[in-house]
Amino acid sequence: MCLLAVPSMIYPIQNETITEGDSVTLLCNASGIPSPVVSWIKVDGHRTVSNVSELEFTNIARSEAGEYRCEASNECGNASETAWIFVQCKLTIICPCNLSVLTIYVFIYNVYSELVQKQKSN
């Protein structure tokens, strides 16, 4: 017989939005008597981590985005909570090595000059 032993609560887990390549940690804070065992499951079934309250991602990839469920259980029952990780694309600007700052300024000046001339002709 169990009295007040079911994992009584898992605090809400924050959704996270991060950039590809960054790190993030989801925390599953569960309580119960006796102390519950905590597991993480990716809802699509591709990842399961047991006996940890923190689910850590380092150098996260877009393929790791999705819904994650924290499950807390002991011999008297279980509780669960879910959170989403949204992974945004990393923006990379590539500039050819042979362009100098002067070349860029000349390009900007030429574009600006063309715009001014078009405005004058209108």
ChimeraX attribute file (.defattr): number of C-alpha atoms within 10 A of each C-alpha:
attribute: neighborCount
match mode: 1-to-1
recipient: residues
	/A:1	5
	/A:2	10
	/A:3	7
	/A:4	10
	/A:5	18
	/A:6	21
	/A:7	24
	/A:8	17
	/A:9	15
	/A:10	19
	/A:11	13
	/A:12	14
	/A:13	17
	/A:14	13
	/A:15	13
	/A:16	14
	/A:17	13
	/A:18	17
	/A:19	17
	/A:20	20
	/A:21	16
	/A:22	13
	/A:23	13
	/A:24	17
	/A:25	13
	/A:26	20
	/A:27	17
	/A:28	26
	/A:29	16
	/A:30	23
	/A:31	20
	/A:32	21
	/A:33	15
	/A:34	15
	/A:35	15
	/A:36	23
	/A:37	19
	/A:38	23
	/A:39	20
	/A:40	24
	/A:41	18
	/A:42	19
	/A:43	16
	/A:44	9
	/A:45	8
	/A:46	8
	/A:47	11
	/A:48	14
	/A:49	14
	/A:50	13
	/A:51	11
	/A:52	14
	/A:53	20
	/A:54	16
	/A:55	18
	/A:56	12
	/A:57	14
	/A:58	11
	/A:59	10
	/A:60	17
	/A:61	17
	/A:62	16
	/A:63	8
	/A:64	16
	/A:65	18
	/A:66	14
	/A:67	15
	/A:68	24
	/A:69	18
	/A:70	29
	/A:71	22
	/A:72	28
	/A:73	21
	/A:74	17
	/A:75	15
	/A:76	16
	/A:77	14
	/A:78	19
	/A:79	19
	/A:80	19
	/A:81	18
	/A:82	19
	/A:83	20
	/A:84	18
	/A:85	19
	/A:86	17
	/A:87	20
	/A:88	14
	/A:89	12
	/A:90	13
	/A:91	8
	/A:92	6
	/A:93	6
	/A:94	6
	/A:95	8
	/A:96	7
	/A:97	6
	/A:98	7
	/A:99	9
	/A:100	11
	/A:101	9
	/A:102	9
	/A:103	11
	/A:104	11
	/A:105	11
	/A:106	12
	/A:107	12
	/A:108	12
	/A:109	12
	/A:110	12
	/A:111	11
	/A:112	12
	/A:113	12
	/A:114	12
	/A:115	11
	/A:116	11
	/A:117	10
	/A:118	10
	/A:119	9
	/A:120	8
	/A:121	6
	/A:122	5
